[in-house]
């Protein structure tokens, strides 16, 4: 009888943000697939969990996929975690889930931490409809994507690296307009958590003078309806 693949969300910063169910399954599984075994090792050590770990990240997921499927077919229960948050959300996960479904292997997904939800709620922008874009393309197709999204009426959510935030806001500015409302959350759940909300022009000035650190979630208000 085949084992089960279990997607386990892990804290995005504060180690208390993990569920009792997640801890139970991490303790009970046979193998943990980790985006970075060093990062996951810190979490496991904190909760006194000792389990074999195997690297599973964007650079090796195609190479090790079949080996993992064979382990599942042999009856092993495997937990998949990312460095932070829910695996599969701007992190590896989609490929192995798809292959499990094709191979008739059960997939279980736990609810839990993900960075864009608190950032969206803290923005004060409408939440009844929104689109999550993750990271914009770094080069090819980036401008085309930005132009397309400038017409989006729903709240838009991006992930961005801190050293690219000001540049990203500057790229949005010509198409979204300098007065479009945006909200930037960084270091969510951590000691120096910060959320700044204002116009694109205002936040370009602010973060130029106060270079940000930590993981960034950028929330952009949708295009206003025409009167």
C-alpha positions in Angstrom: 0.0 0.0 0.0 1.4 3.4 -1.0 2.3 6.0 1.5 1.1 9.6 1.6 2.6 13.0 0.7 1.8 15.6 3.3 2.2 19.3 2.6 3.1 20.9 6.0 3.2 24.7 6.4 6.0 26.0 8.6 6.3 29.4 10.4 7.2 32.4 8.3 9.1 33.9 11.2 7.7 33.3 14.7 8.3 29.6 15.6 5.1 29.6 17.6 3.1 29.8 14.4 2.9 26.1 13.8 -0.1 23.8 14.4 -0.3 20.9 16.8 -1.3 18.7 13.8 1.8 19.8 11.8 4.1 18.9 14.7 2.4 15.5 15.1 2.8 14.6 11.5 6.4 15.8 11.3 7.1 13.5 14.3 5.2 10.5 12.7 6.4 10.7 9.1 9.2 8.6 7.6 11.0 11.3 5.7 10.9 15.2 5.5 11.5 16.8 2.2 13.1 20.2 2.9 13.9 23.2 0.7 16.9 23.9 2.8 17.8 21.2 5.3 19.7 23.6 7.5 16.7 25.9 7.8 14.3 23.1 8.5 16.9 21.6 10.9 16.5 24.7 13.1 12.7 24.2 13.3 13.0 20.5 14.1 15.6 21.1 16.7 13.4 23.7 18.4 10.6 21.1 18.7 12.9 18.2 19.4 12.0 16.3 16.3 14.5 13.9 14.8 13.7 12.7 11.3 15.7 11.9 8.1 15.7 14.9 5.8 16.1 15.0 2.0 16.7 18.1 0.0 13.9 19.1 -2.4 14.2 22.5 -4.1 13.8 24.2 -7.4 17.2 23.2 -8.6 16.8 19.4 -8.1 13.1 18.7 -8.0 13.0 17.2 -11.5 16.0 15.0 -10.8 14.8 13.5 -7.5 11.1 13.4 -8.4 10.9 9.8 -9.5 13.0 8.6 -6.5 10.5 10.3 -4.1 7.5 8.7 -6.0 9.2 5.3 -5.5 9.6 5.9 -1.8 5.9 6.8 -1.5 4.9 3.7 -3.5 7.0 1.6 -1.1 4.7 2.8 1.8 6.7 5.7 3.2 4.8 8.8 4.5 6.6 11.9 3.4 6.2 15.5 4.7 7.1 18.3 2.3 8.1 21.6 3.9 9.5 24.9 2.5 11.9 27.3 4.3 8.8 29.2 5.5 5.1 29.2 4.8 3.1 26.8 2.8 5.0 24.6 0.2 3.8 25.2 -3.3 3.2 28.9 -2.8 6.1 30.5 -4.7 8.1 27.5 -3.5 8.6 23.9 -4.9 5.5 21.7 -4.5 3.4 21.8 -7.6 5.5 19.3 -9.6 5.5 16.6 -6.9 1.8 17.0 -6.1 0.9 16.6 -9.8 3.0 13.5 -10.1 1.4 12.0 -6.9 -2.0 12.5 -8.3 -1.0 10.9 -11.6 0.4 8.0 -9.7 -2.7 7.6 -7.5 -0.8 8.5 -4.3 -2.8 10.3 -1.6 -1.9 13.9 -1.0 -2.8 15.7 2.3 -2.4 19.4 2.7 -2.5 21.1 6.1 -3.7 24.7 6.6 -1.2 27.1 8.0 1.1 30.0 7.7 1.6 31.9 4.5 2.9 35.4 4.2 0.5 37.0 1.8 -2.6 36.6 3.9 -1.5 38.8 6.9 0.0 41.4 4.4 -3.3 41.5 2.5 -5.4 42.0 5.7 -3.0 44.6 7.1 -3.2 46.7 3.9 -6.8 47.7 4.4 -7.5 47.1 0.7 -10.5 45.2 -0.5 -10.3 41.4 0.1 -13.5 40.1 -1.5 -11.5 39.7 -4.7 -7.7 39.7 -5.1 -5.0 38.1 -7.2 -1.8 36.6 -6.0 1.1 37.0 -8.5 4.0 35.8 -6.3 7.4 37.0 -7.8 7.2 38.9 -11.1 9.4 37.6 -13.9 12.9 38.9 -13.3 13.6 39.9 -16.9 11.7 38.4 -19.9 8.0 39.3 -19.8 8.3 41.5 -16.7 7.2 44.8 -18.3 4.4 43.0 -20.3 3.1 41.5 -17.0 3.2 44.9 -15.3 1.3 46.6 -18.1 -1.4 43.9 -18.0 -1.8 44.0 -14.2 -2.1 47.8 -14.3 -5.6 47.3 -15.6 -6.5 44.8 -12.8 -9.4 46.0 -10.6 -8.8 43.5 -7.8 -6.2 43.9 -5.1 -2.8 42.5 -6.3 -0.2 40.8 -4.2 3.5 40.3 -5.0 6.5 38.9 -3.3 9.7 40.9 -3.8 13.3 40.8 -2.5 14.2 43.8 -0.2 17.1 45.0 -2.5 14.7 45.1 -5.5 11.7 46.8 -3.8 12.5 50.4 -4.8 13.3 49.3 -8.3 10.0 47.3 -8.5 8.0 50.3 -7.3 9.7 52.5 -9.9 8.7 50.0 -12.6 5.1 50.0 -11.5 5.0 53.8 -11.3 4.6 54.7 -15.0 1.8 52.2 -15.6 -0.1 52.2 -12.3 0.4 55.9 -11.6 2.3 57.5 -8.8 -0.9 58.0 -6.7 -1.9 54.3 -6.7 -2.2 53.0 -3.1 0.3 50.3 -2.1 1.2 48.6 1.1 4.5 47.0 1.9 4.9 44.5 4.7 8.2 43.1 5.8 9.5 40.8 8.5 6.0 39.5 9.1 5.5 37.8 12.6 9.1 38.8 13.6 10.4 41.3 16.1 10.9 44.1 13.6 7.6 43.6 11.6 6.7 46.7 9.7 3.8 47.7 7.3 3.9 50.9 5.4 0.9 52.1 3.3 0.8 55.0 1.0 1.1 56.0 -2.7 3.7 54.5 -4.9 5.4 57.9 -5.0 5.5 58.1 -1.2 6.8 54.6 -0.7 9.5 55.0 -3.3 10.7 58.0 -1.3 10.4 56.3 2.1 12.2 53.1 1.1 14.9 55.0 -0.8 15.7 56.7 2.5 15.1 53.6 4.7 16.4 50.6 2.7 14.3 47.6 3.7 15.5 44.3 5.1 13.8 41.0 5.4 11.1 39.2 3.3 8.8 41.6 1.5 5.1 41.4 0.5 3.9 44.1 -1.7 0.1 44.7 -1.9 -1.3 47.0 -4.6 -4.8 48.5 -4.7 -6.7 47.6 -7.8 -7.4 50.1 -10.6 -10.2 52.4 -9.4 -13.5 52.2 -11.2 -14.1 55.1 -13.6 -16.9 57.5 -12.4 
